[in-house]
């Protein structure tokens, strides 16, 4: 019985760790998307200045 409890606790900790890792990945991807949008906006602004 104690072994099963230990396995459940171990699995629960593992799942929590995976959840934290996924949160970090999602945050990093969102930051990257924001950076890409900023670069795209700057490129569009720069290219529109040369069209005048």
C-alpha positions, 0 to 999 in steps of 0.5 A: 500500500505504501509503495502505491502511495509513493508511486502516486505521489511521485507521478503527481510531482512529475505531472506538476513539473511537466505543467511548469515546463509547458507554462515556460514553453508557452510563455517563451512562444508568446514572447517570440510571437510578440518579437516577430510581430514587432519586427514585422511592423518595423519592416512594414514601416521601413518599407513604406518609407522607401515607397514615398 
